[in-house]
């Protein structure tokens, strides 16, 4: 048989082994499966980018509102702390006075009851 112009004898058995053909087929199938996935991934990423660009102003606005809310809550907490200090000081000042007043009231009432008991005993003795 004549030789091919490239120097390959076409009558000779193929140099390519079966495992090489199998690998070539597997690579081709893999590439055929990956290409549509890559196109879909590209479309998905574009859609995600568009969605994020659309929501970015709302997110920034929400963060600004949240920052204002935190400042307001901080001011309310500071007001409550100062009010608590004032109430504590008033309680510290009035508390002992209330205790003293109650003590004197109880003492006066106890004395009044003693006098009342004494008067009742005296009137009972006078009658007898």
C-alpha positions as a Markdown table, in Angstrom:
| # | Residue | x | y | z |
|---|---|---|---|---|
| 1 | Unk | 0.0 | 0.0 | 0.0 |
| 2 | Unk | 1.2 | 3.5 | -0.7 |
| 3 | Unk | 2.2 | 5.7 | 2.1 |
| 4 | Unk | 0.2 | 8.8 | 2.9 |
| 5 | Unk | 1.9 | 12.0 | 2.0 |
| 6 | Unk | 2.3 | 12.8 | 5.7 |
| 7 | Unk | 4.3 | 9.7 | 6.3 |
| 8 | Unk | 1.7 | 7.7 | 8.0 |
| 9 | Unk | 1.1 | 4.2 | 6.8 |
| 10 | Unk | -2.7 | 3.9 | 6.8 |
| 11 | Unk | -2.5 | 0.1 | 6.6 |
| 12 | Unk | -0.8 | 0.0 | 10.1 |
| 13 | Unk | -3.1 | -0.4 | 13.1 |
| 14 | Unk | -4.0 | 2.8 | 14.9 |
| 15 | Unk | -1.6 | 4.3 | 17.4 |
| 16 | Unk | -4.4 | 5.7 | 19.5 |
| 17 | Unk | -5.3 | 3.4 | 22.3 |
| 18 | Unk | -8.9 | 2.7 | 23.5 |
| 19 | Unk | -8.3 | 4.4 | 26.9 |
| 20 | Unk | -7.2 | 7.5 | 25.0 |
| 21 | Unk | -10.4 | 7.5 | 23.0 |
| 22 | Unk | -12.4 | 7.1 | 26.2 |
| 23 | Unk | -10.7 | 10.0 | 27.9 |
| 24 | Unk | -11.2 | 12.2 | 24.8 |
| 25 | Unk | -14.9 | 11.3 | 24.8 |
| 26 | Unk | -15.2 | 12.0 | 28.5 |
| 27 | Unk | -13.5 | 15.4 | 28.1 |
| 28 | Unk | -15.8 | 16.3 | 25.2 |
| 29 | Unk | -18.9 | 15.3 | 27.3 |
| 30 | Unk | -17.7 | 17.3 | 30.2 |
| 31 | Unk | -17.0 | 20.4 | 28.1 |
| 32 | Unk | -20.4 | 20.0 | 26.5 |
| 33 | Unk | -22.1 | 19.9 | 29.9 |
| 34 | Unk | -20.1 | 22.7 | 31.4 |
| 35 | Unk | -20.7 | 25.3 | 28.7 |
| 36 | Unk | -24.5 | 25.6 | 29.2 |
| 37 | Unk | -23.9 | 25.7 | 33.0 |
| 38 | Unk | -21.4 | 28.6 | 32.6 |
| 39 | Unk | -23.9 | 30.5 | 30.4 |
| 40 | Unk | -26.7 | 30.0 | 33.0 |
| 41 | Unk | -24.3 | 31.1 | 35.8 |
| 42 | Unk | -23.4 | 34.2 | 33.9 |
| 43 | Unk | -27.1 | 35.1 | 33.4 |
| 44 | Unk | -27.8 | 34.4 | 37.1 |
| 45 | Unk | -25.0 | 36.6 | 38.2 |
| 46 | Unk | -26.2 | 39.4 | 36.0 |
| 47 | Unk | -29.7 | 39.1 | 37.4 |
| 48 | Unk | -28.2 | 39.1 | 41.0 |
| 49 | Unk | -26.1 | 42.2 | 40.2 |
| 50 | Unk | -29.2 | 44.0 | 38.8 |
| 51 | Unk | -31.3 | 43.1 | 41.9 |
| 52 | Unk | -28.5 | 44.3 | 44.2 |
| 53 | Unk | -28.1 | 47.6 | 42.3 |
| 54 | Unk | -31.9 | 48.1 | 42.7 |
| 55 | Unk | -32.0 | 47.4 | 46.4 |
| 56 | Unk | -28.8 | 49.3 | 47.3 |
| 57 | Unk | -30.5 | 52.7 | 47.8 |
| 58 | Unk | -33.2 | 51.1 | 50.0 |
| 59 | Unk | -30.6 | 49.4 | 52.1 |
| 60 | Unk | -28.7 | 52.6 | 52.5 |
| 61 | Unk | -31.9 | 54.4 | 53.5 |
| 62 | Unk | -32.8 | 51.7 | 56.0 |
| 63 | Unk | -29.3 | 51.9 | 57.5 |
| 64 | Unk | -29.7 | 55.7 | 57.8 |
| 65 | Unk | -33.1 | 55.2 | 59.5 |
| 66 | Unk | -31.6 | 52.6 | 61.8 |
| 67 | Unk | -28.7 | 54.9 | 62.7 |
| 68 | Unk | -31.2 | 57.7 | 63.6 |
| 69 | Unk | -33.2 | 55.2 | 65.7 |
| 70 | Unk | -30.1 | 54.2 | 67.6 |
| 71 | Unk | -29.3 | 57.9 | 68.4 |
| 72 | Unk | -32.9 | 58.5 | 69.6 |
| 73 | Unk | -32.9 | 55.4 | 71.8 |
| 74 | Unk | -29.5 | 56.5 | 73.2 |
| 75 | Unk | -31.0 | 59.9 | 74.1 |
| 76 | Unk | -34.0 | 58.3 | 75.8 |
| 77 | Unk | -31.7 | 56.0 | 77.8 |
| 78 | Unk | -29.7 | 59.0 | 78.9 |
| 79 | Unk | -32.9 | 60.8 | 80.0 |
| 80 | Unk | -34.0 | 57.8 | 81.9 |
| 81 | Unk | -30.7 | 57.5 | 83.7 |
| 82 | Unk | -30.8 | 61.2 | 84.8 |
| 83 | Unk | -34.4 | 60.7 | 85.9 |
| 84 | Unk | -33.5 | 57.7 | 87.8 |
| 85 | Unk | -30.7 | 59.6 | 89.5 |
| 86 | Unk | -33.1 | 62.4 | 90.5 |
| 87 | Unk | -35.7 | 59.9 | 91.8 |
| 88 | Unk | -33.0 | 58.1 | 93.8 |
| 89 | Unk | -31.9 | 61.4 | 95.3 |
| 90 | Unk | -35.5 | 62.4 | 96.2 |
| 91 | Unk | -36.0 | 58.9 | 97.7 |
| 92 | Unk | -32.8 | 59.2 | 99.7 |
| 93 | Unk | -34.0 | 62.6 | 101.0 |
| 94 | Unk | -37.6 | 61.8 | 101.7 |
| 95 | Unk | -37.2 | 58.2 | 102.8 |
| 96 | Unk | -35.7 | 59.0 | 106.3 |
| 97 | Unk | -38.3 | 61.7 | 106.8 |
| 98 | Unk | -41.1 | 59.3 | 106.1 |
| 99 | Unk | -39.6 | 56.7 | 108.4 |
| 100 | Unk | -39.3 | 59.3 | 111.1 |
| 101 | Unk | -42.9 | 60.5 | 110.6 |
| 102 | Unk | -44.2 | 57.0 | 110.8 |
| 103 | Unk | -42.2 | 56.3 | 113.9 |
| 104 | Unk | -43.5 | 59.4 | 115.6 |
| 105 | Unk | -47.1 | 58.6 | 114.5 |
| 106 | Unk | -46.8 | 55.1 | 115.9 |
| 107 | Unk | -45.4 | 56.5 | 119.2 |
| 108 | Unk | -48.1 | 59.1 | 119.5 |
| 109 | Unk | -50.8 | 56.5 | 118.7 |
| 110 | Unk | -49.3 | 54.1 | 121.3 |
| 111 | Unk | -49.3 | 56.9 | 123.9 |
| 112 | Unk | -52.9 | 57.7 | 123.0 |
| 113 | Unk | -53.9 | 54.1 | 123.4 |
| 114 | Unk | -52.2 | 54.0 | 126.8 |
| 115 | Unk | -54.0 | 57.1 | 127.9 |
| 116 | Unk | -57.3 | 55.7 | 126.7 |
| 117 | Unk | -56.7 | 52.4 | 128.5 |
| 118 | Unk | -55.8 | 54.4 | 131.7 |
| 119 | Unk | -58.9 | 56.5 | 131.4 |
| 120 | Unk | -61.1 | 53.4 | 130.9 |
| 121 | Unk | -59.5 | 51.8 | 134.0 |
| 122 | Unk | -60.0 | 54.9 | 136.0 |
| 123 | Unk | -63.6 | 55.2 | 135.0 |
| 124 | Unk | -64.2 | 51.5 | 135.8 |
| 125 | Unk | -62.6 | 52.0 | 139.2 |
| 126 | Unk | -64.6 | 55.1 | 139.9 |
| 127 | Unk | -67.8 | 53.3 | 139.2 |
| 128 | Unk | -66.9 | 50.4 | 141.4 |
